[in-house]
Amino acid sequence: MDQVPALEARGLTKHFDQVPAVNEISFAVPQGSIVALLGGNGAGKTTTISMLLGLLLPTSGTARVLGHDMATERFKALPVMNFSSPYVDLPGELTVTENLKVYGRLYGVPALTARIEELAALLQLNDVLKRRVRELSAGQKTRVALAKALINAPKVLILDEPTASLDPDTGDWVRGVLSEYALSSQATIFFASHNMLEVERMCDDILMMKAGKIHDRGAPKDLIQKYGRASLEEVFLHIARGEAAA
Amino acid sequence: MNTTRVYGFSFTRVYAMALRYLYLLRRSPMRIIELIYWPFMNLAVWGFITAYLRSNTFGITQAAGLFLGAVVLWEILIRSNLGMTVAFVEEFFSRNLGHLFISPLRPHELLVGCVVTSLVRTIVSLLPAILGLVPLFGYSIFDLGAPLIAFYLILSMFGWAFGMFIMAILIRWGLAAEAFAWAAMFAIMPIAGVYYPIAALPDWLQPVAWALPSAYVFEGMRAIVLEGVVRSDYLWRGLALDGVYLALGIAIFQWTFHIARKRGLLLNAN
């Protein structure tokens, strides 16, 4: 029997005041894969991710996570998924440990203290565990956000620009941690990014969005070859500027 | 995952939310000082006014009981309400709502978490001022006896119900409605019968006042202080009205949450 997809959109549509932000997109992301959602500003990435998280109800169609419809039964999927975005903060007045304890309990994590120690070691957070989140540097905050996103050892991890505002070294380190996590836990990672190098390095598959639709899909190398370009960035620009495939 | 679940309700998640707000309180001595400061100042001012009225024999022998009792009960209502809405406003300021709403935390668990926080904040806020009244002005709210428990319950539940309504407004309009969150409860003060009986209001306004649970508490308090009578009918009516307001508060919050998911308001909540 085939495994249920980690993520699945079927005819997924969202209109805001009759204006389509996402227009009848369909795709499936197999379990254990790393898939990127690419597209220019206003392409519909955030809207798509929001529907997959259950934060936004579709106008029509369905968004499913591990087979659960996120419009009607999101509480069946939410305990085994997680999310991180540089645009959503953790409470700055709380220490790193306090934040992780709160979220650990929200996700019902067993042996929470041991899990926090494990994540602190993995993400090099031991020195900052007792510090307030607001006092941390951008790189440290990203690592804390990642610890929160991994607190429940999610089967599905959704990320919005995971390395935005990080220096190249920290960005590279974060990509390494994520790739290692996906490999070791067979988790699915689905992320939106504007960093083409990141996408090329991490992803098995790419969904290219444009004007609310899935414009193209494929492995990074296949897309580069298909469009006859030298890099994924050139492919992105090619699609964003509305030129036809080679 | 190991959570204590009862029909889609997890005590562990409620505890997590209460813990989140209590960590915040513990981390910030200024917040605790502010919590205690306002009720204490309010009660001190009214304490001196009533002491003045008594010493000048204006014929209001029960002035201390009437005014200070009213202020303490009003503070219970206000603190219960603010304890809930301020906790929610904190989530906007910390840009944390996105994380909460994609966690397994259900909207009704968030509400209960805020209620628990409100209970703790109200006690921390009011207990020093209430105890301070005894040595300073020779007044103890506990002289009201067992009905005080019912008064506390009625006012707290009304404050929470009103808080849920304000939380719904915050979800709909975000921090643009922050000022409303702080001030909304004060809007009922003129008709709540805090310092004067409901009968002092114009005839057309009295039914509106009696539709609020708080009216039964303040009238009940006056019946005890002035007549020495416990009006249990007032207590039951107040509690019954609370049931209606709580059901309305929960329904409005849940409905607004659904609308927010439809319109994408949760995306902008940060």
Interface residues (C-beta under 8 A of the other chain):
Chain A: K14 F16 T46 T47 S50 L53 G54 L55 L56 L57 F75 L78 P79 M81 N82 F83 S85 Y87 V88 D89 L90 P91 G92 E93 L94 T95 E98 K101 V102 Y103 G104 R105 L106 Y107 G108 V109 P110 R132 K148 N152
Chain B: M1 N2 T3 G8 S10 T12 R13 Y15 A16 M17 L19 R20 Y23 L24 R27 S28 E90 S94 R95 N96 L97 G98 H99 L100 F101 I102 S103 P104 L105 R106 R261 K262 R263 G264 L266 L267 N270
